[in-house]
């Protein structure tokens, strides 16, 4: 019974994850404990009739009273865990506690104390969802006459004071927590504490209009929209709530039928909030409220309904991220006054596209929508409509959001036999559309081919769309014949002859050491040459430069393993010693990367995965891959959606560096210091490259912000800056002083300013 007394590490959503493990893990319980836990977790599920719900609560309260002496810890831990993880049933558990409080005032007092203890833990751990839901639960305890309204008002005032003292860190979260509790307890507070409620609203209004909100332009999914963030959405909902006499129709209210009975019990004071600005250090910035469908499809949904239901949907998705089927079950059981498939889809898509990044992995949202389409007939056409709307809005979408949409679209179709109404998008074939829409379809088809195979996707497409398919994923060789067919070594000359002999050695599985000795016997030391130097030395058929040797060795291994990626990975592992010895300079590393790109120029998947593997094996480094991505010959391709995989390669490079920094923190100060210096140098190098290519473009084509290439590359710079903003904290001042200086284009300086505002 010590679930809430743990010393919780400061990880986001940790408190919620502890609650989740308590509720749904396979912990060992006795038969009695399991039955009791099951009754507590499932109470109120599927019960829309308030009379039957209250009857069940009364029966459960009587059963709990009989077991509380022997299972006190389990009962209280489960109630608090449910309150922190089940946003829909806060009123149900509060009414249960109210009935328990009638029988024993100690039960109500202990729940009140545990609730505030949980709020303190969640605040310190940066678990914003659990904090918000426990404050909501405390408000419902006021309705159930377990907690006094004066002590709850004091809790809200303490929270607002905390928010004011750390406005730049988590003020948004504090305000959302306070405002989102009012639809559930506002009516009671208006009745019992009207002056205090007015003072709380005045404080909230002051914060809403004084808080910094310049970051919103950097995280818009649709660049042409005037999006409100969640703070503004909740304030609008609160204004409507107050105008409607504090009545919310999207919440359960079992306490109303129990009011006469519960009012006879003693209400308790909530303990004081212990969290302070020093302990609350996890930054929070209100995400934008996502809008996709026209308001007319939502029927009679009000601003307040939307705020409450959207909030519940997001919390259910986050709280049940490890038990997706339960998430869907609770989503479909939300107490909505209307049918709301459009709102459910809109919220899930909004979370998938949320910038800078979603709360959980994107695939979770994609699979949730797939499961909902299979289980609820009305969802599938709404998801299809969402795809159609997103396609029309591609020209004004953030480039990262377009990438995610193409990825999700491919994942979705792959689960429904790859069927789609392609003819609705026939404008791209006639090129009677925005270039970005054409590129989106090409990107989506590439993603589909990565999830299946070329011929399968080709069969599902109208013939007019075939030219938009990517090239078949076949390798291109300079020294070997397609399919690995090799002429006799005696019939070949130069590097092709050496490659033929090397292929013979590789196919006979000759040890790496022997192959290395043979290759080294052919090497002639020459001054450092460029990556393109694959010539023989003075025409000597038995001598090659180091770069030429790398070119031949890498292509031969890729050719020998071209049957599958697993074959290639096996060969890379077998000949790691050979590769490590040969790839030992800037030019040889660049030659290795260029060889991979050249061989697999028709397969983004091979290119990305192989370069990532070579980076993991430390055969390549970030300096090489950054230079390769920003190679002048590739700059023109950077201004379009990622059909070549260059942006994907760059993001993988940064991810590796960020992960290394995190893992180096447990390897000692020296390792951490080196990792941080490398990461700092990497970010400086990347943003200098961005500045240089964008500046060159401006010098040639003018400072035209609507130029497609310029807009796309500038958006990529913004994408990287906002995604890795927390990892870039130590380099921001250097970027301002040495990269985005006063003589840099104002458009680029403004983009950097947007990045600085993101937390």
PyMOL commands that set and color helices and strands:
alter all, ss='L'
color gray80, all
select helices_A, chain A and resi 3-5+14-24+31-42+50-85+87-103+105-125+128-143+149-165+167-192+194-210+214-219+230-243+254-256+259-262+295-298+303-319+324-332+341-352+362-375+377-396+399-414+422-428+435-451+454-460+463-468+482-484+489-491+494-507+512-522+546-560+565-574+576-582+586-599+604-616+622-629+632-639+646-664+669-701+708-723+726-738+746-757
alter helices_A, ss='H'
color red, helices_A
select strands_A, chain A and resi 536-537+540-544
alter strands_A, ss='S'
color yellow, strands_A
deselect
rebuild
show_as cartoon
